[in-house]
Structure formats: C-alpha cells, structure tokens
Amino acid sequence: MTVGDSAVSGLQRERLAYKRSRARRSTLVALASTVVFAVAAWFAVTGSPGWPRVRKSFFDPASAWRALPAVLEGLWLNVRVLLVCGALILVLALGVAALRTLREPVWFPVRALATAYVDLFRGLPLIITLYLVGFGLPALRLTGVPNDYVVLGGLALVLTYTAYVAEVFRAGIESVHPSQVAAARSLGLGPRRTMRLVVLPQAVRRVLPALLNDFVALQKDCGLISVLGAVDAVRAAQIEQARAYNFTPYVVAGLLFVLLAVPSARFADAVSRRAARRQGA
C-alpha cells in the first residue's frame, strides 16, 4: 500500500466515523423529541375537563375485552374479502390497462369503453358505488345476481379499485421506453410476447410501490362493506356498541385495522426506498 492509499483510507475512515456519529446524534434527537411530544400530548389530553367521560366512553378495558372476540371474527371476514378482491383487482386492472394502451384504430371502441369505465369508477365515491351495487343490483331481480351483501360489497370494491390500479399499471406500461419494444420486435417477438416478456416485468417493477399503497388503502376500505349489512369488524363493533352503550368497540376495530395495515405500509416503504436506490444507481 502506498502513502497515498494510506491517506485515502484514513480519510475514508474519518468520513465513515463522522457519518456514524451524525446518525447516532440524529437518532437521539429524534427519540428525545418524540418522548417530549408524547408526554406533552398525554398531559394535554388527560388534563382536559372532559377526559374522564371520554376515557369511560372510548377506552373502557372491560368493554374492549367483551367486544374483542366478535370484532376479531368480523375482521377475519374483512381479511378474506381483502385477499379475494385483491387478486381479482390485479387481474382485471392489468386487462383494462392493456386495453387502454392499444393504439391501432380498430381498437378504438374497446379503448374508449375502458377509458369510460376508468373515468366513471374513479369519479364515483366508493360509498355511492357500494349503495348502487349493494341495493341496486338485487332490486333488478335478475337471474344469477347474488343477494349476499358480502359478495355485493366485494364487487363494489373490485369495480372501484380496478379503475385505480388500472391507471397505475398503464402508467408503468407507458413508462417503458419504446426502444425496449423495438428491440423485442427486432428479435422476432410478437406483440403479445413483447408485452408479456419485456414490457410487463419492467412496468410492474416500476409501479410496485404504488400498487402496495393501493393495497393498504384497500385493507382500510374493506371495512365499508358494513354499510350493506355484512357483519365484518365494523358492523360487529356497532352491534357491541349498541349492546353496551359504549364506543370502545369502535376503538378496538380501528386498532385492529391499523395493526393489519402497518406491516403492509412498512413493506411498501421498504420497496419504495429500494426502488429509489436502484434508480439512483
């Protein structure tokens, strides 16, 4: 090792040590500020005049323990709806996005229909879609239309989120540079194989953080099927609240939804950071 290499190595070690010290200092400052804020917020809330009544109405341990089994059973329904709807949304959204990327004039009616679908269900509030699907479809009395409110609520979720996820997929597909398509076609790949082997893998990798964020939002919105009468976590909490005249079951349901969403949110953040590092590299 030369003298120059030794000097560079020493300088590099000093830089790394400085970065580690700054990181430790930042961590300690963040921890201290968080503790100070939490303590101040705690004293501000518990010192308010109405805190005893709020604690009894929303944070009663006995009511929470009584409501927990029913709310957990309802949450299991939310989880099943989430998994089924999530799989259907991915498949249907990919199909709608592929239709919207067709450029040949002969496909204009299909492309226009896909665009109209996306515009309609992205514009409709989800709660209105739930009412229209949950109460409107059974009222038609058509053969084969289900009457199960869980199925109808899941259908409304699929219709709404397919429109959102289709736009995410379309953005990913259109972000792939045309030279990638040209290179695939020059190798003899047809349009379908080019889309499947070249375009889609790059598109999905680029929009994966956005897809995970939509999945987190879907976890939360699965609780809205309760407006149709499905006994999920929210409806179970409502039943327990009416039985005990206490709002603590709603808090229990809310905390369970948060616990369900936090791992997915942290995974989405990790994927976003990884994508940013890859893009920077």
N, C-alpha and C positions, 0 to 999 in steps of 0.2 A: 504494500500500500504506500502510495506516495504521500508527501506532505500535503499536497493539495487535496487528495482524497480524505486524509485525516481531518483537515479543516472543514471540508464539506460535511463529513459525518458528524463532527462535533456541532456544527451549526444546525444540522437537521435534528439532532437530539435536543438541542436547546429549543427549537421551534415546537417539537412534539411535547416537551415538558411544559412549555408556555401554554399550548393549547389545552393540555390536560388540566392545568391549574385554572385556566379560564372556565373550562367546562365544570370543574368542581365548584368554583365560585358561583357560576350561574345556577347550578343545581341548588346550592344552599340558599341563595337569594330567592329563588322561586319557591322553595319549600317554606322559608320563613314568611314570605308574603302571603302564601296560601293559608298558613296557620293563622296569621293575624287577621286575614279577611274572614276565615271561617269562624273564629272566635267572636269577631265584631258582629257578624251576621247572626250568630247564635244569641248573643246578648240582646241584639236589637229585636229579634223575633220573640224570644221568651220574656222579654221585659215589656212587651206591648200589653195594653189593658185587656185585649180580647184573647190572649194566648191560652188561658185555662179552658175556655169554651172551645176554641179551635182544637186544642190537644184532645179533648174528650170526644169531639165530633169526627176528627180525621185521623187521629193517631192513637186509638184505643187498642192496646195489645190484646185484650180479650176478644174484641170484635174481629181483629185481624186473624187470630188463631181459629176462630169459628168459621170464618169465611174462606180460609186458605184451601181446604180440600175441594170445595165447589169451584173456586176460581182456577185452581190447578187443572181440574177436569175440563173446564171450559177452555183453558189455554191449550190443552192437547188438541182440541178441535181447531184452534187457530193455527197451530203448527202443521196439522195435516192439510188444511186449506192452503197454507203458505207453500208447502212442498209441491202439491199438485198444481196450483196456479203458477208457481214459478217455472215449472217445467213446461207447461203449456205456453206461457208467455214467451219463453225463449224461442220455441219452435215457430210459433205464429209470427212473432216480431221479425224473425230472420226472413220468413217468407214475404212479409209485407215490405221490408226494406229491399229485398231483392227485386220485387215488382216495381218499386219506385225508382230503381236505378236502371231499368230497361230504357234504352234510348231510341230504338227503332220506331219509326212512325206507326207500324202496325200494332204496337203495344200501347198506343196512346189511351184507348178506353180503359185498359187494365190499370195503367199508371194513374189515370185520373180518378178511378174508383179507389185505389189505395190512398191517394192523396186526400180525397174527400173523407175517407174513414179516419185517417190520422187527424185531420183538422176537426172533425166532429167530436171525437172522444178525447182529444187533448183540450178542447174548449169546454166540454161539459164538466161541471163539478162532479166528483165521484159520488157524492151523496145523492145527486139527482139521478145519475146512472143506476145506482142501487134501487131507487124507488121505481124508475121506469122498468127495469128488468125484473125486479122482485115482485112488483104488483101488477105491471102491465102485461107481461107475458102470460101469467096464469089466467088473467081476465080474458084473453083471446080464446081460451078453451080449445086450443089446437091439439091434435093428436100427437103424442110424443113429447110435449112440452112438460118438463118436470115441475112438480109443485113443492119440492124440498127447498126450503129457504137457504140451506147451506149451499146447495148446488147453484141456485139463482144468484146468491151473493158472490160465489166464486166466479160465475160467469161475468158478472158486472166488473169484478176486479180484473179479469183477463181482458175484457174489452178495453178498459181504460189503460191498463199498464202496457198492453201490447202496442198501443199507439205511441206511448212514450219511449219504450225500448226500441221500437222500430226506427225511430228517429236517431237513437244512439247508434244502432247498427248502420244506418245509412250514412251517418257522419264518418264512421270508421271505414266503410267501404269507399267512400269518395275521397278519403284522405290518402289512400294508396295511390302512389304516383302512376300515371299512365304508362310510364316506361316499364313498370313491372308487368302490366298486362301485355304490352307489345313484346316483351322478351318471352313471356309464356307462349304467346301465339306463334312467335317465330320458331319455337321448339316443337311446334305441332300440336299443342294443346288446344282443344276446342273451347268454346265459351263456358260451358258448364264445368269442365275440369279446371279451367283457369280460375273461375270463381271459387271452386272448392279447394284447390290445392295451393293457390297463390294469393288470391285476394282475401278470402275469409280468414285464414290464420293471422295475417298481419292486421286486419281490421279488428278482430276480436281482441288481440293482444293490446291494441291501442286504446280501445274503449272499455277494457275490463274494469278500471276504477269507476267509471260512470255506471256500468252495469251493476256493480256491487252496491253503489249508493242507491240505485233504484230498488235493489233487493231489500236494503234496510228500510226504505220507505214502504215497501210492500208489507214487511213484517208489521209495521205500525198500523197500516190501513186495513189489515185483515180483521182488526177489531171492529170495523164499521159494519160487518155483516150482522151485528147485533140489532141494527135498526130494522131488519126484516123479521126478527123474531128468533134467529138462531141463538141457541144457548151456548155462547162462547164465553171467554173470560169476562168481557164487559157486561154481557147480559147476566151472567152468574153473579157478578158484583152488584148489579142493580137489584137482583132478587134478594140478595143478602142485605142490602141497604134498606129495602122496603120492609124486610122482616125485623130488623133490629133498630130502625130509625137512626142509623149511624152511617157516615160516609167513609169510614175506614176501609170497607171492601173495595171501593174505587181506588184508594191509595195502594192497596195490595195488588190489584190488577195492573195499575200503572207501573209499579216497581217490577213486576214480573215481565211486562213488555220491555222495560228498559234492560233488564238482565238478558232477555232474549236478543236484543238488538246490539248490545255493546260489543260482543265478540265479532259480529259481522262488521260493525263500524271500524273496529281496530284493524281487522283484516283488510278492509277497504283502504284505510290509511296506509297500511304497510305496502299494499300493491301500488298505491299512488306514488309513494316515495321511491319504490323500486323502479317504476316506470320513469320517474323524473331523473333518477341517477343514470338509467340506461340512455335516456335521451341526451343528457348532458355529456355522457361519454361518447 
